[in-house]
């Protein structure tokens, strides 16, 4: 049926299925005689076993989704994977999605592929409207495709950084709709930035006849992000949305899903991919979804949401204990931010030092964001880089509740963060005392002189 099975399969069943697919590829035929340059020959048995002898990859030189005659098994694997992934995207909340395909590139390069496909539809266009998000790969995806990003600064509403809809529309009028390739919006992001106002952006794109590409990097795991995409497509225009395989399905890095509501446009993107492609990302996600089943994936989504509530309440308690604040970001369903105002006031370097302390204590993924850092990316200078704004009011620490997180992860993180904050405060006080004594001695010497 091309759908994810409700209940997961056991490993031996999955392996039997993969072996059945592999013997449909010509390189595994008994008595096969290959005289071409690409015959699925593999020198190492270990490599062959690692790939279940599915060596030919996916697609043909002109289309990543095309069937390869001498690799019927790999082609079937590709078709099934795309079909099962489409089923999961619908299950996760985007009910009206019509087409998708797995591409063996991470999110940034997959976005680039979307922009390059749009180039042929809008030859005059050279700008991409981009509500600011301080993440390098989505910014570089536009530069790599040969376009000029037009950065729209976010608006501070309470603690949240939100899309400046008026500025987007004003910029479209100033540049001219025909000169704009697309609006490039974002759903999943680090607090205090929250998902873009997709519905309003989709309506603007429909009104001005401008394509709309959504970076949904780790949004499949969030019902709120998926709802925003569904609503945006319902009331306005969304041409494609791109999501990472590793962040949403717990597989190795190296793959993404490009999905959309217009079947022919998604096919155009797949045809833009030059040459054949690695089957590894497709194989990884198919194995994972067959082992989880639809019910197993739904359970992971439910647990993630529960862990987000737990992390939020516990991080708030810890923040209160340290005279800090859990920033109020109700529109961000995955990431949280805790202020580091006291640490920042006592010592400029203390904030970044906290990040180092956490990392050396094996806390990965927590981001510490100081005030006022400046970074240049591809000749564009960002003030306040990592905070998604030129002048965010305070330094802060990020933590996310992503798919697969366990209660133990949250508890260990909070325990280590608590210790690090206590150590940082002690060191900051000590340094402050030394500075005061030093200043006092300098003043005495000046009086004696």
C-alpha positions as CSV (number, residue, x, y, z in Angstrom):
1,X,0.0,0.0,0.0
2,X,3.0,2.3,0.2
3,X,2.2,3.3,3.7
4,X,4.1,3.0,7.0
5,X,2.9,-0.2,8.8
6,X,0.9,0.6,11.9
7,X,3.1,-1.8,14.0
8,X,6.8,-2.0,13.6
9,X,8.5,-5.0,12.1
10,X,11.2,-7.0,13.9
11,X,14.8,-6.8,12.6
12,X,14.9,-10.2,10.9
13,X,11.8,-9.4,8.9
14,X,13.3,-6.1,7.8
15,X,16.6,-7.8,6.8
16,X,14.7,-10.5,4.8
17,X,12.8,-7.7,3.0
18,X,16.0,-5.8,2.2
19,X,17.7,-9.0,0.9
20,X,14.7,-9.6,-1.4
21,X,15.1,-6.1,-2.8
22,X,18.8,-6.6,-3.2
23,X,18.5,-9.7,-5.3
24,X,16.4,-7.7,-7.8
25,X,19.5,-5.6,-8.7
26,X,21.6,-6.8,-11.6
27,X,24.9,-6.7,-9.7
28,X,23.6,-9.5,-7.5
29,X,22.4,-11.8,-10.4
30,X,24.1,-15.1,-10.7
31,X,26.1,-15.1,-13.9
32,X,25.8,-11.3,-14.4
33,X,28.3,-10.0,-17.0
34,X,28.9,-6.3,-16.6
35,X,30.8,-4.4,-19.3
36,X,29.9,-0.8,-18.3
37,X,31.6,1.8,-16.2
38,X,29.1,1.5,-13.3
39,X,28.3,-2.1,-12.6
40,X,27.8,-2.1,-8.8
41,X,31.1,-3.7,-8.2
42,X,32.3,-3.4,-4.6
43,X,35.8,-4.3,-3.5
44,X,35.1,-4.8,0.2
45,X,32.6,-7.4,1.5
46,X,32.2,-5.3,4.6
47,X,31.0,-2.3,2.5
48,X,28.7,-4.6,0.5
49,X,27.1,-5.9,3.7
50,X,26.8,-2.4,5.2
51,X,24.6,-1.5,2.3
52,X,22.7,-4.8,2.1
53,X,24.3,-5.2,-1.4
54,X,22.1,-2.3,-2.7
55,X,24.9,-0.7,-4.6
56,X,23.4,1.1,-7.6
57,X,22.0,4.1,-5.7
58,X,18.8,5.7,-6.7
59,X,17.6,7.6,-9.8
60,X,19.1,8.0,-13.2
61,X,21.4,10.7,-14.6
62,X,18.4,13.0,-15.4
63,X,16.1,12.4,-12.5
64,X,16.7,11.3,-8.9
65,X,13.2,9.8,-8.8
66,X,13.4,7.8,-12.1
67,X,13.5,4.0,-12.2
68,X,16.8,2.4,-13.0
69,X,16.2,-0.8,-15.2
70,X,19.3,-2.7,-13.9
71,X,18.5,-1.8,-10.3
72,X,14.9,-2.8,-9.9
73,X,15.3,-3.5,-6.1
74,X,17.0,-0.1,-5.4
75,X,14.4,1.7,-7.5
76,X,11.6,-0.1,-5.6
77,X,13.4,0.9,-2.3
78,X,13.4,4.5,-3.4
79,X,9.7,4.6,-4.4
80,X,8.6,2.8,-1.2
81,X,10.7,5.2,1.0
82,X,9.2,8.3,-0.6
83,X,5.7,6.8,-0.3
84,X,6.2,5.8,3.4
85,X,7.8,9.2,4.2
86,X,4.8,11.0,2.6
87,X,2.5,9.0,4.8
88,X,4.4,10.0,7.9
89,X,4.4,13.7,6.9
90,X,0.6,13.5,6.7
91,X,0.4,11.7,10.0
92,X,2.5,14.4,11.6
93,X,0.0,17.1,10.5
94,X,0.4,18.2,6.9
95,X,-2.6,16.4,5.6
96,X,-2.8,17.9,2.1
97,X,0.8,17.3,1.1
98,X,0.8,15.7,-2.4
99,X,4.4,14.7,-3.1
100,X,7.8,14.4,-1.5
101,X,11.2,12.7,-2.1
102,X,14.2,11.9,0.0
103,X,17.4,13.6,-1.2
104,X,20.9,12.5,-0.1
105,X,21.9,16.0,1.0
106,X,21.3,17.8,4.3
107,X,18.8,20.6,4.7
108,X,21.0,23.5,3.4
109,X,21.9,21.9,0.1
110,X,18.4,20.7,-0.3
111,X,17.2,24.3,0.0
112,X,19.8,25.3,-2.6
113,X,18.3,22.7,-5.0
114,X,14.8,24.3,-4.5
115,X,16.2,27.8,-5.2
116,X,18.0,26.6,-8.4
117,X,14.8,25.0,-9.6
118,X,12.9,28.3,-9.1
119,X,15.6,30.2,-11.1
120,X,14.3,28.6,-14.4
121,X,10.8,29.9,-13.5
122,X,11.9,33.4,-12.6
123,X,14.9,34.3,-14.7
124,X,14.8,38.0,-13.7
125,X,14.8,37.4,-10.0
126,X,18.0,37.9,-8.0
127,X,16.7,38.5,-4.4
128,X,15.4,36.2,-1.7
129,X,13.4,37.7,1.1
130,X,14.6,36.1,4.4
131,X,13.3,36.8,7.9
132,X,16.5,36.6,9.9
133,X,17.5,33.4,11.6
134,X,21.0,33.1,12.8
135,X,22.0,29.7,11.4
136,X,24.7,29.6,8.8
137,X,23.5,26.7,6.5
138,X,20.1,28.3,5.6
139,X,21.9,31.6,4.9
140,X,24.6,29.9,2.8
141,X,21.9,28.0,0.8
142,X,20.8,31.2,-0.8
143,X,24.4,32.4,-1.5
144,X,25.4,29.1,-3.0
145,X,22.4,29.2,-5.3
146,X,23.7,32.6,-6.6
147,X,21.0,34.9,-5.0
148,X,21.2,37.9,-2.8
149,X,19.5,37.4,0.6
150,X,17.4,40.4,1.8
151,X,17.5,40.1,5.5
152,X,14.4,41.2,7.3
153,X,15.1,41.9,11.0
154,X,12.7,40.4,13.5
155,X,10.4,42.3,15.9
156,X,10.7,41.9,19.6
157,X,7.3,41.1,21.2
158,X,7.7,40.5,24.9
159,X,10.7,38.0,25.0
160,X,9.9,36.6,21.6
161,X,11.4,37.5,18.2
162,X,8.7,37.4,15.6
163,X,8.3,38.0,11.8
164,X,8.1,41.6,10.8
165,X,5.2,41.2,8.2
166,X,5.0,44.9,7.4
167,X,8.8,45.0,6.6
168,X,8.5,41.9,4.3
169,X,5.6,43.5,2.3
170,X,7.4,46.9,2.1
171,X,10.6,45.2,0.8
172,X,8.6,43.3,-1.9
173,X,7.1,46.7,-3.0
174,X,10.5,48.4,-3.0
175,X,12.3,45.7,-5.0
176,X,9.5,44.7,-7.3
177,X,7.8,41.2,-7.1
178,X,9.3,40.1,-10.4
179,X,12.8,40.6,-9.0
180,X,12.2,38.4,-6.0
181,X,12.9,34.6,-6.4
182,X,11.0,33.7,-3.3
183,X,10.3,34.2,0.4
184,X,12.4,31.9,2.5
185,X,10.8,31.3,5.9
186,X,11.6,29.2,8.9
187,X,9.5,27.1,11.3
188,X,11.9,25.2,13.7
189,X,14.4,27.6,15.4
190,X,16.2,28.4,18.6
191,X,14.3,30.4,21.2
192,X,13.7,33.3,21.7
193,X,13.1,33.4,18.0
194,X,9.8,31.6,17.2
195,X,8.5,30.1,14.0
196,X,7.7,32.6,11.3
197,X,4.1,33.8,10.8
198,X,3.6,31.3,7.9
199,X,0.0,32.1,7.3
200,X,0.6,35.8,6.8
201,X,3.7,35.2,4.7
202,X,1.8,32.6,2.6
203,X,-1.0,35.1,1.9
204,X,1.5,37.8,0.9
205,X,3.2,35.3,-1.5
206,X,-0.1,34.4,-3.0
207,X,-1.1,38.1,-3.4
208,X,2.2,39.1,-5.1
209,X,2.6,35.8,-7.0
210,X,6.0,35.0,-5.3
211,X,7.1,31.5,-4.5
212,X,7.4,30.5,-0.9
213,X,10.0,28.0,0.4
214,X,9.9,26.9,4.1
215,X,12.9,25.7,6.0
216,X,11.3,23.1,8.3
217,X,14.6,21.6,9.4
218,X,13.4,19.8,12.6
219,X,9.7,20.7,12.4
220,X,8.2,17.3,11.5
221,X,8.5,16.3,15.2
222,X,6.4,19.4,16.2
223,X,2.6,19.3,15.6
224,X,2.7,23.2,15.9
225,X,5.2,23.6,13.1
226,X,3.4,21.1,10.9
227,X,0.1,22.9,11.6
228,X,1.6,26.2,10.5
229,X,2.7,24.7,7.2
230,X,-0.8,23.1,6.6
231,X,-2.5,26.4,7.4
232,X,-0.1,28.4,5.2
233,X,-0.9,26.1,2.3
234,X,-4.6,26.4,3.0
235,X,-4.9,30.2,3.1
236,X,-2.0,31.2,0.8
237,X,1.1,29.8,-1.0
238,X,3.8,27.4,0.1
239,X,5.7,25.8,-2.8
240,X,8.0,23.5,-0.9
241,X,9.0,22.7,2.6
242,X,12.4,21.0,3.5
243,X,13.2,18.9,6.6
244,X,16.2,17.0,7.8
245,X,16.2,13.2,8.2
246,X,18.6,13.0,11.1
247,X,16.8,15.6,13.3
248,X,13.3,14.2,12.7
249,X,13.9,10.4,12.3
250,X,17.0,9.7,14.3
251,X,19.2,8.5,11.4
252,X,22.8,9.5,10.5
253,X,23.3,13.0,9.0
254,X,23.2,13.2,5.2
255,X,19.6,13.3,4.0
256,X,16.5,15.5,3.8
257,X,13.0,15.4,2.5
258,X,11.7,18.0,0.0
259,X,7.9,18.1,0.1
260,X,5.1,20.2,-1.3
261,X,1.5,20.6,-2.4
262,X,2.0,20.9,-6.2
263,X,3.1,17.4,-7.4
264,X,4.6,18.7,-10.7
265,X,6.8,21.3,-8.9
266,X,8.3,18.7,-6.6
267,X,9.0,16.5,-9.6
268,X,10.8,19.5,-11.2
269,X,13.0,19.7,-8.2
270,X,13.8,16.0,-8.3
271,X,14.7,16.4,-12.0
272,X,17.1,19.3,-11.2
273,X,19.3,17.0,-9.1
274,X,22.2,16.1,-11.4
275,X,23.1,12.4,-11.7
276,X,22.3,9.4,-9.6
277,X,22.3,9.6,-5.8
278,X,23.3,7.6,-2.8
279,X,20.6,5.3,-1.5
280,X,22.0,5.3,2.1
281,X,19.7,8.1,3.5
282,X,16.6,6.4,1.9
283,X,17.7,3.0,3.2
284,X,18.3,4.4,6.7
285,X,14.9,6.1,7.0
286,X,13.0,3.2,5.5
287,X,14.6,0.8,8.0
288,X,13.8,3.2,10.9
289,X,10.2,3.7,9.9
290,X,9.6,0.0,9.3
291,X,11.1,-0.8,12.8
292,X,9.1,1.9,14.5
293,X,5.8,1.6,12.6
294,X,3.3,4.5,12.5
295,X,2.3,3.8,16.2
296,X,6.0,3.9,17.3
297,X,6.6,7.2,15.6
298,X,3.5,8.7,17.1
299,X,4.6,7.5,20.5
300,X,8.0,9.3,20.0
301,X,6.2,12.5,19.1
302,X,4.0,12.2,22.2
303,X,7.0,11.6,24.5
304,X,8.8,14.6,22.9
305,X,5.9,16.9,23.7
306,X,5.7,15.6,27.3
307,X,9.5,16.1,27.8
308,X,9.2,19.6,26.5
309,X,6.7,20.4,29.3
310,X,8.9,18.7,31.8
311,X,12.0,20.5,30.6
312,X,10.2,23.8,30.6
313,X,8.9,23.5,34.2
314,X,12.2,22.2,35.6
315,X,14.3,24.8,33.8
316,X,12.0,27.5,35.2
317,X,12.6,26.3,38.8
318,X,16.3,26.3,38.2
319,X,16.2,29.8,36.7
320,X,14.3,31.1,39.7
321,X,16.8,29.5,42.1
322,X,19.6,31.4,40.3
323,X,17.7,34.7,40.1
324,X,17.3,34.3,36.4
325,X,14.3,33.9,34.1
326,X,12.9,31.3,31.8
327,X,12.2,33.5,28.8
328,X,8.5,33.6,27.8
329,X,8.4,32.1,24.3
330,X,5.0,30.3,24.0
331,X,5.2,30.2,20.2
332,X,8.3,28.0,20.2
333,X,7.3,24.4,20.6
334,X,10.8,22.8,20.7
335,X,13.4,25.2,22.1
336,X,13.6,27.1,25.4
337,X,15.8,29.9,26.6
338,X,16.9,30.9,30.1
339,X,18.4,34.4,30.8
340,X,22.0,34.8,32.0
341,X,21.6,38.4,33.0
342,X,23.4,38.2,36.3
343,X,26.3,36.2,34.9
344,X,26.7,38.7,32.0
345,X,26.6,41.7,34.4
346,X,29.3,40.3,36.6
347,X,31.8,39.3,33.9
348,X,31.7,39.7,30.1
349,X,33.6,36.4,29.6
350,X,31.5,34.4,32.1
351,X,28.7,33.7,29.6
352,X,30.9,32.0,27.0
353,X,32.8,30.3,29.8
354,X,29.6,28.7,30.9
355,X,29.2,27.1,27.5
356,X,32.7,25.7,27.7
357,X,32.0,24.3,31.2
358,X,28.9,22.5,30.0
359,X,30.6,21.1,27.0
360,X,33.5,19.7,29.1
361,X,30.9,18.1,31.4
362,X,29.5,16.3,28.4
363,X,26.4,18.4,27.9
364,X,25.9,18.7,24.2
365,X,23.4,20.8,22.3
366,X,23.0,23.6,24.9
367,X,23.8,26.9,23.3
368,X,25.1,29.8,25.3
369,X,24.5,33.2,23.5
370,X,26.3,36.3,24.7
371,X,25.2,39.8,23.9
372,X,26.7,41.8,21.1
373,X,28.8,39.2,19.2
374,X,29.5,40.1,15.6
375,X,30.0,37.6,12.9
376,X,30.6,37.8,9.1
377,X,29.1,35.1,6.9
378,X,29.9,35.3,3.2
379,X,30.7,39.0,3.4
380,X,27.5,39.8,5.3
381,X,28.0,41.1,8.8
382,X,25.5,40.1,11.5
383,X,25.4,42.1,14.8
384,X,24.3,40.0,17.8
385,X,24.9,36.8,15.8
386,X,23.2,33.7,17.3
387,X,20.6,35.8,19.0
388,X,18.6,36.5,15.7
389,X,18.6,40.2,16.5
390,X,21.0,43.2,16.6
391,X,20.5,43.9,20.2
392,X,18.6,41.3,22.2
393,X,18.1,42.5,25.8
394,X,20.0,39.8,27.6
395,X,22.5,36.9,27.2
396,X,20.8,33.5,27.5
397,X,21.2,29.7,27.3
398,X,19.2,27.5,24.9
399,X,18.0,23.9,25.5
400,X,15.7,21.9,23.2
401,X,13.4,19.0,23.7
402,X,13.9,17.1,20.4
403,X,12.6,13.7,19.4
404,X,14.2,10.8,21.3
405,X,15.1,12.9,24.4
406,X,14.6,11.0,27.7
407,X,13.8,12.2,31.2
408,X,17.3,11.1,32.3
409,X,18.8,13.5,29.7
410,X,16.8,16.4,31.2
411,X,17.6,15.5,34.8
412,X,21.4,15.1,34.2
413,X,21.4,18.4,32.1
414,X,19.7,20.4,34.9
415,X,22.0,18.9,37.6
416,X,25.1,19.8,35.6
417,X,23.8,23.2,34.7
418,X,23.1,24.0,38.3
419,X,26.6,23.1,39.3
420,X,28.1,25.1,36.5
421,X,26.0,28.2,37.4
422,X,27.1,28.0,41.0
423,X,30.8,27.7,40.0
424,X,30.5,30.6,37.6
425,X,28.9,32.8,40.2
426,X,31.7,32.0,42.7
427,X,34.4,32.8,40.1
428,X,32.6,36.0,39.1
429,X,32.4,37.2,42.7
430,X,36.0,36.3,43.3
431,X,37.1,38.2,40.2
432,X,34.9,41.2,41.2
433,X,36.6,41.3,44.7
434,X,40.1,41.2,43.1
435,X,39.2,44.0,40.8
436,X,37.7,46.1,43.7
437,X,40.9,45.6,45.8
438,X,43.1,46.4,42.8
439,X,41.1,49.6,42.1
440,X,41.2,50.5,45.8
441,X,45.0,50.1,45.9
442,X,45.4,52.2,42.7
443,X,43.3,55.0,44.4
444,X,45.5,54.9,47.5
445,X,48.7,55.2,45.5
446,X,47.3,58.1,43.6
447,X,46.5,59.9,46.9
448,X,50.0,59.3,48.2
449,X,51.5,60.7,45.0
